[in-house]
């Protein structure tokens, strides 16, 4: 078979782009080489509808072992009682939880997308806002912190069947205990979507959702540094699940509901090559090296936040507890769209992002979101964060000066040479 040079040339160009640039998209990370090797392996050829020991196809004895290994390892990572490793994404994981315990038209309560929430937490353009009746809480305008008093007020008024906590652009820890108290009061489930800070939660650096939440979902990339995919996790607490009181403490019955919601509910055959890569990543998370990595992510984020504040950038909530920060650029008279596009030309990659109470459209925005998981994987530490912020500031303070932007790009390429990425690939 003839080699498809057109595609492989593009793949090589993407490798070079990743090597040369500063990757600050909070949702992205660099997997280990063995995670990528697993995703490109022979398990991509195997169809395996069902679950280990309960497949609809023959020849699954090997992928059964791999999937069970992924399940066992992620349960060890989070010290939880149940895991489903088949969701293709975090959005699919959330959809499955909703399908398992909600009915169409049920009320859900989540953080408003414009306040840093996620599409799957009730956005009207998403399945979660189309199938269910969405209600929202916000962040406080003055502090940028989740408005828990408002969350409680809306919960008591609307009595949702599901309260969702978690975000895509929120830099602070979550008070899961407070959310659970109001959920118990109104008879709601609590879903913690920890897609962004999961790696820090796994190492005990942030509050543990399993102590208070009925369900936990996550992506397996981002701070977990695995392949792109999702996972559903669960502890053993089912006190007062509205309409399902007979399931109190019955982990097996709830596990079956969740499993059936994933397959055959929203997905067909699982991606066993990706599940093999998940198993590898979960094994890596159990290592001391990953513990050090998670601590460094948190330290790097705080160092970057300080460097930005020192240059008079406005960080929503004033700082960060996790791996990311949201920056309001209105005091710099720059839109998020222009900042993203100009920084991209300097080979500094991040995303425009709405800020709370934004006066610009989602296609323009007043802010940018910065995350440090990927550059921490490259080996950067706190001192390097100061240099990264200086690059950003040089671009933004010379945003219409293409000569200076090009000079920054050259400096970025030189700077990144000290942090080799996948040298094994040549």
C-alpha positions as a printed NumPy array, in Angstrom:
array([[  0.   ,   0.   ,   0.   ],
       [  1.366,   3.392,  -0.97 ],
       [  2.304,   5.692,   1.894],
       [ -0.022,   8.701,   2.166],
       [  2.662,  11.362,   2.226],
       [  0.108,  14.176,   2.079],
       [ -1.392,  13.24 ,   5.452],
       [  1.889,  12.284,   7.081],
       [  3.467,  15.531,   5.968],
       [  0.649,  17.39 ,   7.707],
       [  1.154,  15.287,  10.834],
       [  4.84 ,  16.18 ,  10.808],
       [  3.991,  19.857,  10.402],
       [  1.757,  19.616,  13.454],
       [  4.599,  18.   ,  15.419],
       [  6.864,  20.89 ,  14.489],
       [  4.187,  23.43 ,  15.449],
       [  3.83 ,  21.812,  18.86 ],
       [  7.593,  21.654,  19.366],
       [  8.259,  25.285,  18.466],
       [  5.378,  27.026,  20.187],
       [  4.221,  27.798,  23.717],
       [  1.018,  25.852,  24.333],
       [ -1.223,  27.648,  26.823],
       [ -4.642,  26.202,  25.967],
       [ -5.95 ,  24.987,  29.317],
       [ -7.678,  21.965,  27.753],
       [ -4.518,  20.623,  26.146],
       [ -1.535,  18.61 ,  27.271],
       [  1.169,  16.375,  25.818],
       [  0.69 ,  12.653,  26.411],
       [  3.565,  10.281,  26.939],
       [  4.912,   8.487,  23.898],
       [  3.482,   5.171,  25.129],
       [ -0.009,   6.664,  25.359],
       [  0.244,   7.717,  21.707],
       [  1.637,   4.327,  20.716],
       [ -1.338,   2.577,  22.291],
       [ -3.765,   4.788,  20.374],
       [ -2.026,   3.86 ,  17.131],
       [ -1.996,   0.145,  17.924],
       [ -3.885,  -2.94 ,  16.758],
       [ -6.696,  -2.507,  19.266],
       [ -8.146,   0.081,  16.896],
       [ -9.204,  -2.932,  14.804],
       [-11.381,  -4.545,  17.496],
       [-15.124,  -4.031,  17.875],
       [-16.334,  -4.721,  21.395],
       [-19.882,  -3.568,  22.118],
       [-20.726,  -4.201,  25.748],
       [-18.489,  -4.497,  28.794],
       [-15.719,  -6.831,  29.994],
       [-17.215, -10.31 ,  30.254],
       [-20.482,  -9.094,  28.697],
       [-19.699,  -8.43 ,  25.027],
       [-21.876,  -8.779,  21.941],
       [-18.893,  -9.884,  19.847],
       [-16.385, -12.706,  20.017],
       [-12.639, -12.323,  20.273],
       [-12.797,  -9.831,  23.152],
       [-10.788, -11.743,  25.729],
       [ -7.761,  -9.444,  25.365],
       [ -9.572,  -6.106,  25.174],
       [-11.61 ,  -7.245,  28.193],
       [ -8.393,  -7.411,  30.207],
       [ -7.238,  -4.013,  28.949],
       [-10.533,  -2.3  ,  29.738],
       [-10.698,  -3.912,  33.178],
       [ -7.156,  -2.705,  33.842],
       [ -8.204,   0.844,  32.938],
       [-11.214,   0.562,  35.267],
       [ -9.16 ,  -0.799,  38.155],
       [ -6.436,   1.8  ,  37.752],
       [ -8.716,   4.846,  37.595],
       [-10.618,   3.579,  40.642],
       [ -7.276,   3.448,  42.426],
       [ -6.348,   6.924,  41.181],
       [ -9.468,   8.483,  42.715],
       [-10.143,   5.899,  45.447],
       [-13.694,   5.453,  44.162],
       [-16.091,   2.521,  43.833],
       [-17.163,   2.642,  40.184],
       [-15.743,   3.69 ,  36.849],
       [-16.9  ,   3.575,  33.25 ],
       [-13.986,   4.269,  30.909],
       [-15.897,   4.071,  27.623],
       [-17.156,   7.664,  27.096],
       [-15.574,   9.175,  24.006],
       [-15.429,  12.619,  25.659],
       [-16.388,  14.557,  28.766],
       [-19.539,  15.719,  26.993],
       [-20.525,  12.09 ,  26.378],
       [-19.86 ,  11.276,  30.037],
       [-22.173,  14.086,  31.142],
       [-24.845,  13.026,  28.659],
       [-24.766,   9.483,  30.013],
       [-25.194,  10.583,  33.613],
       [-28.162,  12.75 ,  32.651],
       [-29.708,   9.886,  30.678],
       [-29.24 ,   7.478,  33.582],
       [-31.07 ,   9.481,  36.246],
       [-33.104,  12.241,  34.572],
       [-36.192,  12.403,  32.397],
       [-36.644,  14.843,  29.494],
       [-37.856,  18.155,  30.855],
       [-36.301,  17.668,  34.298],
       [-34.685,  20.745,  35.793],
       [-30.909,  21.034,  36.003],
       [-28.868,  23.772,  37.669],
       [-25.389,  24.645,  36.427],
       [-22.899,  27.469,  36.185],
       [-23.83 ,  29.828,  33.331],
       [-21.595,  29.36 ,  30.278],
       [-20.89 ,  33.096,  30.143],
       [-19.579,  32.883,  33.721],
       [-17.061,  30.14 ,  32.975],
       [-19.394,  27.141,  32.858],
       [-19.55 ,  24.447,  30.174],
       [-21.844,  23.787,  27.237],
       [-23.061,  20.515,  28.745],
       [-24.186,  22.182,  31.976],
       [-27.388,  23.559,  30.446],
       [-26.447,  25.781,  27.514],
       [-29.493,  26.278,  25.257],
       [-27.475,  25.336,  22.166],
       [-26.427,  22.009,  23.717],
       [-28.352,  18.767,  24.348],
       [-28.355,  19.631,  28.053],
       [-30.368,  22.783,  27.424],
       [-32.57 ,  21.281,  24.728],
       [-33.64 ,  18.056,  26.45 ],
       [-33.723,  19.327,  30.038],
       [-34.95 ,  22.558,  31.62 ],
       [-31.826,  24.536,  32.458],
       [-31.381,  26.997,  35.313],
       [-28.182,  28.784,  36.188],
       [-26.074,  30.342,  38.892],
       [-23.317,  32.877,  38.285],
       [-20.15 ,  34.293,  39.798],
       [-20.094,  37.447,  41.867],
       [-19.286,  40.5  ,  39.776],
       [-17.011,  41.999,  42.435],
       [-14.977,  38.894,  43.312],
       [-15.298,  36.536,  40.349],
       [-16.128,  33.724,  42.794],
       [-19.053,  31.336,  42.475],
       [-22.143,  32.92 ,  44.02 ],
       [-23.114,  30.087,  46.359],
       [-25.886,  32.137,  47.956],
       [-27.483,  32.545,  44.536],
       [-26.983,  28.841,  43.778],
       [-28.859,  27.996,  46.979],
       [-31.618,  30.5  ,  46.243],
       [-32.219,  29.125,  42.736],
       [-32.052,  25.538,  43.991],
       [-34.667,  26.188,  46.669],
       [-36.927,  28.002,  44.213],
       [-36.658,  25.649,  41.234],
       [-35.927,  22.34 ,  43.012],
       [-33.78 ,  20.859,  40.227],
       [-33.241,  17.122,  39.972],
       [-29.542,  17.704,  39.182],
       [-27.055,  20.327,  40.365],
       [-23.9  ,  20.458,  38.256],
       [-20.683,  21.91 ,  39.648],
       [-17.57 ,  22.405,  37.582],
       [-16.441,  24.799,  34.877],
       [-14.289,  25.329,  31.822],
       [-12.92 ,  28.754,  32.797],
       [-12.937,  29.078,  36.587],
       [ -9.681,  29.268,  38.499],
       [-10.839,  28.545,  42.043],
       [-11.614,  25.437,  44.092],
       [-15.197,  24.274,  44.658],
       [-17.188,  24.027,  47.892],
       [-18.701,  20.611,  47.192],
       [-19.922,  20.268,  50.782],
       [-22.034,  23.413,  50.573],
       [-23.541,  22.336,  47.262],
       [-24.396,  18.909,  48.673],
       [-26.175,  20.434,  51.647],
       [-28.6  ,  22.376,  49.467],
       [-28.972,  19.381,  47.137],
       [-30.071,  17.23 ,  50.059],
       [-32.479,  19.957,  51.098],
       [-34.225,  20.066,  47.704],
       [-33.79 ,  16.399,  46.745],
       [-31.266,  16.772,  43.928],
       [-28.394,  14.733,  42.618],
       [-24.972,  16.41 ,  42.486],
       [-22.71 ,  15.942,  39.476],
       [-19.143,  17.198,  39.732],
       [-17.59 ,  17.75 ,  36.302],
       [-13.88 ,  17.82 ,  37.116],
       [-12.627,  17.671,  33.529],
       [-10.21 ,  20.539,  34.041],
       [ -8.712,  20.074,  37.545],
       [ -8.925,  16.241,  37.702],
       [ -5.16 ,  15.728,  37.848],
       [ -4.835,  18.073,  40.803],
       [ -7.806,  16.449,  42.558],
       [ -6.255,  13.019,  42.015],
       [ -3.213,  14.122,  44.004],
       [ -5.166,  15.774,  46.829],
       [ -4.326,  19.355,  45.854],
       [ -7.971,  20.448,  45.628],
       [-11.203,  19.493,  47.397],
       [-12.373,  15.922,  46.877],
       [-15.766,  15.718,  45.097],
       [-16.264,  12.069,  46.062],
       [-16.881,  13.113,  49.645],
       [-20.046,  14.985,  48.637],
       [-21.124,  14.338,  45.035],
       [-23.218,  11.48 ,  43.703],
       [-21.473,  11.408,  40.326],
       [-18.123,  12.625,  39.016],
       [-17.219,  12.978,  35.355],
       [-13.977,  13.966,  33.714],
       [-12.075,  14.068,  30.499],
       [ -8.913,  11.978,  30.442],
       [ -6.681,  14.583,  28.818],
       [ -6.163,  18.083,  30.243],
       [ -4.516,  17.76 ,  33.683],
       [ -4.765,  13.94 ,  33.631],
       [ -2.35 ,  13.969,  30.667],
       [ -3.965,  11.003,  28.944],
       [ -5.642,  10.465,  25.576],
       [ -8.663,  12.47 ,  24.528],
       [-11.696,  10.802,  26.083],
       [-14.017,  10.732,  29.077],
       [-14.764,   8.769,  32.214],
       [-17.653,   8.443,  34.682],
       [-16.806,   7.843,  38.324],
       [-18.863,   7.229,  41.432],
       [-18.449,   6.783,  45.151],
       [-21.005,   4.895,  47.229],
       [-23.244,   7.703,  48.494],
       [-26.816,   7.704,  47.246],
       [-28.618,   9.201,  50.187],
       [-31.776,  11.01 ,  49.017],
       [-31.499,  10.553,  45.242],
       [-34.816,  12.042,  44.223],
       [-37.118,   9.402,  42.732],
       [-34.555,   6.619,  43.282],
       [-34.594,   6.221,  47.036],
       [-34.598,   2.446,  46.695],
       [-31.035,   2.723,  45.382],
       [-29.623,   4.142,  48.605],
       [-26.262,   2.497,  49.07 ],
       [-26.847,   0.117,  46.148],
       [-23.788,   0.783,  44.042],
       [-24.479,  -2.16 ,  41.729],
       [-27.907,  -0.976,  40.62 ],
       [-26.663,   2.553,  39.956],
       [-23.618,   1.156,  38.158],
       [-25.916,  -0.777,  35.837],
       [-27.956,   2.356,  35.106],
       [-24.81 ,   4.297,  34.209],
       [-23.349,   1.46 ,  32.133],
       [-26.58 ,   1.135,  30.153],
       [-26.699,   4.894,  29.641],
       [-23.277,   4.783,  27.977],
       [-23.998,   1.605,  26.004],
       [-26.498,   1.158,  24.456],
       [-27.804,   4.566,  25.586],
       [-25.58 ,   7.069,  23.792],
       [-22.676,   5.124,  22.262],
       [-22.007,   1.988,  20.273],
       [-18.709,   0.184,  20.264],
       [-16.057,   1.548,  22.613],
       [-12.718,   2.775,  21.303],
       [-10.575,  -0.005,  22.766],
       [ -7.328,   1.505,  21.467],
       [ -8.136,   4.724,  23.345],
       [ -9.138,   2.715,  26.431],
       [ -5.736,   0.996,  26.289],
       [ -4.145,   4.454,  26.221],
       [ -6.336,   5.481,  29.164],
       [ -5.084,   2.456,  31.107],
       [ -1.502,   3.557,  30.484],
       [ -2.231,   7.142,  31.504],
       [ -3.97 ,   6.039,  34.72 ],
       [ -0.915,   3.949,  35.553],
       [  1.283,   7.   ,  34.999],
       [ -0.926,   9.063,  37.328],
       [ -0.26 ,   6.569,  40.119],
       [  3.473,   7.333,  39.921],
       [  5.543,   9.668,  42.086],
       [  6.559,  11.514,  38.917],
       [  2.951,  12.535,  38.298],
       [  2.604,  13.684,  41.904],
       [  5.538,  16.029,  41.35 ],
       [  4.008,  17.118,  38.04 ],
       [  0.661,  18.013,  39.622],
       [  2.378,  20.096,  42.301],
       [  4.42 ,  21.86 ,  39.62 ],
       [  1.3  ,  22.648,  37.584],
       [ -0.226,  24.391,  40.573],
       [  2.983,  26.289,  41.347],
       [  3.436,  27.32 ,  37.721],
       [ -0.121,  28.603,  37.459],
       [  0.319,  30.725,  40.567],
       [  3.667,  32.045,  39.324],
       [  2.13 ,  32.975,  35.965],
       [ -0.792,  34.669,  37.675],
       [  1.547,  36.75 ,  39.833],
       [  3.63 ,  37.774,  36.834],
       [  0.487,  38.857,  34.976],
       [ -0.854,  40.838,  37.927],
       [  2.537,  42.548,  38.277],
       [  2.065,  43.791,  34.705],
       [ -1.429,  45.102,  35.502],
       [ -3.416,  42.3  ,  33.875],
       [ -6.797,  41.7  ,  35.454],
       [ -7.247,  38.053,  36.455],
       [-10.834,  37.102,  37.26 ],
       [-11.02 ,  36.25 ,  41.007],
       [ -7.559,  37.731,  41.487],
       [ -5.566,  34.535,  41.075],
       [ -5.815,  30.774,  40.736],
       [ -6.061,  27.595,  42.802],
       [ -5.757,  25.233,  39.862],
       [ -4.066,  25.091,  36.458],
       [ -5.695,  28.001,  34.643],
       [ -6.659,  31.654,  34.816],
       [ -9.099,  33.901,  32.989],
       [ -7.818,  37.354,  32.027],
       [-10.05 ,  40.37 ,  31.353],
       [ -8.269,  42.523,  28.762],
       [-10.626,  45.488,  28.826],
       [ -8.183,  47.576,  30.845],
       [ -5.701,  47.007,  27.995],
       [ -8.257,  47.97 ,  25.319],
       [ -7.713,  44.657,  23.516],
       [-10.367,  42.107,  22.57 ],
       [ -9.894,  38.419,  23.231],
       [-10.203,  37.676,  19.53 ],
       [ -7.421,  40.054,  18.541],
       [ -5.214,  38.86 ,  21.402],
       [ -5.609,  35.217,  20.398],
       [ -4.981,  35.862,  16.715],
       [ -1.929,  38.033,  17.296],
       [ -0.393,  35.728,  19.893],
       [ -0.914,  32.848,  17.482],
       [  1.339,  34.606,  14.976],
       [  3.983,  34.731,  17.701],
       [  3.477,  30.964,  18.171],
       [  1.899,  31.428,  21.613],
       [ -1.334,  29.448,  21.561],
       [ -4.288,  30.185,  23.837],
       [ -7.985,  30.875,  23.38 ],
       [-10.215,  33.9  ,  23.49 ],
       [-12.791,  33.547,  26.258],
       [-15.779,  35.463,  27.515],
       [-15.326,  36.951,  30.971],
       [-18.13 ,  37.281,  33.521],
       [-20.534,  40.075,  32.6  ],
       [-18.796,  40.507,  29.242],
       [-20.017,  43.339,  27.006],
       [-18.736,  41.686,  23.81 ],
       [-20.059,  38.772,  21.789],
       [-18.785,  35.2  ,  22.296],
       [-17.112,  35.499,  18.885],
       [-15.071,  38.507,  20.028],
       [-14.916,  38.364,  23.868],
       [-13.08 ,  40.569,  26.314],
       [-10.773,  37.914,  27.673],
       [ -8.304,  35.119,  27.158],
       [ -7.846,  31.864,  29.053],
       [ -4.389,  30.615,  29.969],
       [ -3.475,  27.148,  31.24 ],
       [ -0.108,  25.678,  32.181],
       [ -0.473,  21.847,  32.05 ],
       [  1.186,  21.488,  28.642],
       [  4.166,  23.754,  29.277],
       [  4.648,  22.082,  32.656],
       [  4.847,  18.743,  30.863],
       [  7.552,  20.303,  28.676],
       [  9.587,  20.851,  31.859],
       [  8.964,  24.484,  32.706],
       [  9.073,  25.734,  36.283],
       [  8.154,  28.954,  38.075],
       [ 11.004,  31.073,  36.699],
       [ 10.039,  30.14 ,  33.152],
       [  6.524,  31.444,  33.773],
       [  7.941,  34.956,  34.099],
       [  9.527,  34.634,  30.655],
       [  6.327,  33.265,  29.132],
       [  4.341,  36.183,  30.542],
       [  6.946,  38.609,  29.201],
       [  6.472,  37.131,  25.716],
       [  2.707,  37.56 ,  26.026],
       [  3.075,  41.132,  27.222],
       [  5.486,  42.034,  24.403],
       [  2.935,  40.888,  21.865],
       [ -0.094,  42.512,  23.474],
       [  1.679,  45.814,  24.085],
       [  2.797,  45.842,  20.427],
       [ -0.325,  44.267,  19.012],
       [ -0.279,  46.241,  15.744],
       [  3.475,  45.971,  15.26 ],
       [  3.989,  42.936,  13.046],
       [  7.772,  43.316,  13.163],
       [  7.805,  42.945,  16.941],
       [  5.336,  40.066,  16.777],
       [  7.679,  38.29 ,  14.365],
       [ 10.626,  39.004,  16.669],
       [  8.736,  37.418,  19.559],
       [  8.037,  34.353,  17.41 ],
       [ 11.775,  33.948,  16.792],
       [ 12.491,  34.355,  20.511],
       [  9.788,  31.81 ,  21.355],
       [ 11.331,  29.248,  18.987],
       [ 14.753,  29.75 ,  20.583],
       [ 13.282,  29.585,  24.1  ],
       [ 11.467,  26.316,  23.398],
       [ 14.601,  24.55 ,  22.191],
       [ 15.492,  23.898,  25.832],
       [ 12.254,  21.907,  26.298],
       [ 12.43 ,  19.08 ,  23.716],
       [  9.142,  17.393,  22.799],
       [  9.129,  13.761,  21.645],
       [ 12.818,  13.598,  20.715],
       [ 12.278,   9.881,  20.013],
       [ 10.278,  10.835,  16.93 ],
       [ 13.312,  12.452,  15.297]])
